């Protein structure tokens, strides 16, 4: 289990650094789309699965879904043309 904890810790630290980088650039939806699923995954695996804590498991699932929603919002904001503009 120590290897899994080490891998999850490294994944969490790297995703946090990436989210901070996006936030500093002003890309808040992308930062949320990167950070929320990683926090949710940590909550699911360490709290929900390892410690058998059902509310923490569902909170992690909610965070992952919120992260996917933030990623979809970022995609919608950056990939669709604004009103009055022609799509290329």
C-alpha positions in Angstrom: 0.0 0.0 0.0 3.0 2.3 0.5 3.7 2.3 -3.2 0.2 3.3 -4.0 0.3 6.1 -1.5 3.6 7.3 -2.9 2.2 7.2 -6.5 -1.0 9.1 -5.5 1.1 11.7 -3.6 3.3 12.3 -6.6 0.2 12.5 -8.9 -1.5 15.0 -6.5 1.6 17.2 -6.2 2.1 17.3 -10.0 -1.5 18.1 -10.7 -1.5 20.8 -8.0 1.5 22.4 -9.6 -0.1 22.2 -13.0 -3.4 23.7 -11.6 -1.4 26.6 -10.0 0.4 27.2 -13.3 -3.0 27.4 -15.2 -4.5 29.6 -12.4 -1.5 32.1 -12.7 -2.2 32.3 -16.4 -5.9 33.2 -15.7 -7.2 29.9 -17.0 -9.4 29.1 -14.0 -11.7 26.5 -15.6 -8.6 24.5 -16.8 -7.1 24.8 -13.3 -10.4 23.4 -11.8 -10.5 20.7 -14.5 -7.0 19.6 -13.5 -7.2 20.0 -9.7 -10.7 18.7 -8.8 -10.3 15.2 -10.3 -7.0 14.7 -8.6 -8.4 15.7 -5.2 -11.4 13.5 -5.8 -9.2 10.5 -6.7 -7.3 11.0 -3.5 -10.5 11.1 -1.5 -11.9 8.1 -3.3 -8.8 5.9 -2.9 -7.5 6.9 0.5 -10.7 7.8 2.3 -13.4 5.8 0.7 -11.6 2.6 -0.3 -8.8 2.2 2.2 -10.6 3.5 5.3 -14.1 2.3 4.2 -15.6 5.8 4.7 -18.6 5.9 2.4 -19.3 9.7 2.7 -15.7 10.4 1.7 -16.0 8.1 -1.2 -19.0 9.9 -2.5 -17.4 13.3 -1.9 -14.5 12.1 -4.0 -16.9 11.0 -6.8 -18.6 14.4 -6.6 -15.2 16.2 -6.9 -14.3 14.1 -10.0 -17.6 14.9 -11.7 -17.2 18.6 -10.8 -13.7 18.4 -12.4 -15.1 16.9 -15.6 -17.7 19.7 -15.6 -15.0 22.3 -15.3 -13.1 20.7 -18.1 -16.3 20.7 -20.2 -16.8 24.4 -19.4 -13.3 25.2 -20.4 -13.7 23.3 -23.6 -17.0 25.2 -24.3 -15.5 28.6 -23.5 -12.3 28.2 -25.6 -13.4 26.1 -28.5 -16.7 27.7 -29.5 -16.9 31.0 -31.3 -18.3 34.0 -29.5 -21.6 35.4 -30.7 -21.2 37.4 -33.8 -18.0 35.7 -34.9 -17.8 33.3 -37.8 -16.4 29.8 -37.2 -13.4 29.0 -39.4 
